[in-house]
Amino acid sequence: MRRTPFSITLGVLILFAFFGTPWAASEQAMKLRTQSDLSEYTPPAGFLNGNFVADEVEPTLIFGKVSDFAKTRSCPATWLIDSGERNRLQKQGQQSGPFEYTLYLEEDCPEKVVHYIFIDRSQADSTQWMEWRKLFHKNKAEQQYSTVKADLEKAVQNGVSVQGELRFVEVDGNLIVKKPEDYLTGDLKIRPIYDLKQEKAPAQ
């Protein structure tokens, strides 16, 4: 039976009632995407379902699943990647050794656009993670990262592993000077699941 325009319109309205109207990125979000050559990307489950730290050199806390953090955002949130990192991922099969790459979680609010800039560490254990540090910090890596490496290995022994790192936070393209760890616990009131120094879950 041929459907009339009215029945098609009614069907669309019913779908909108159940699932909401389609969401489109704001003008400011699209401007920032263009400036940084960012496009939408679906991160791997190993990263999304993993825990994360929010300081590269001296993390003191481990936060819960990356996907759970994304769900706490009050404005529409979209995962993005820049073209350079996308190309690196496409060539990953030709590479050997540890591998990390950058992802952006865009929170598109009416008054601002926030980028939470993550590192996907899900493809590297603690030893490979240190090897990746050595690629950039050479012989200083052991001195800079040996303590946190030991702390993270103790956390794994206690059943808490880390697959991601929140490296930076930007608002409308401007870097927030505050350490991401302090920004999460202070400004966003995000509760960690593990204290690296106390070697246990923080007191409630």
Stockholm file with secondary structure:
# STOCKHOLM 1.0

chainA/1-204         MRRTPFSITLGVLILFAFFGTPWAASEQAMKLRTQSDLSEYTPPAGFLNGNFVADEVEPTLIFGKVSDFAKTRSCPATWLIDSGERNRLQKQGQQSGPFEYTLYLEEDCPEKVVHYIFIDRSQADSTQWMEWRKLFHKNKAEQQYSTVKADLEKAVQNGVSVQGELRFVEVDGNLIVKKPEDYLTGDLKIRPIYDLKQEKAPAQ
#=GR chainA/1-204 SS CCCCHHHHHHHHHHHHHHHCCCCCCCHHHHHHHHHHTEEECCCCHHHHTSEEESCSSSCCEEEEEHHHHHHHCSSCEEEEEEHHHHHHHHTGGGCCSCCCEEEEEEEECSSCEEEEEEEECTTCCHHHHHHHHHHHHGGGHHHHHHHHHHHHHHHHHTTCCCCEEEEEEEETTEECCSCHHHIIIIISCCCCSEETTTTBCCCC
#=GC SS_cons         CCCCHHHHHHHHHHHHHHHCCCCCCCHHHHHHHHHHTEEECCCCHHHHTSEEESCSSSCCEEEEEHHHHHHHCSSCEEEEEEHHHHHHHHTGGGCCSCCCEEEEEEEECSSCEEEEEEEECTTCCHHHHHHHHHHHHGGGHHHHHHHHHHHHHHHHHTTCCCCEEEEEEEETTEECCSCHHHIIIIISCCCCSEETTTTBCCCC
//
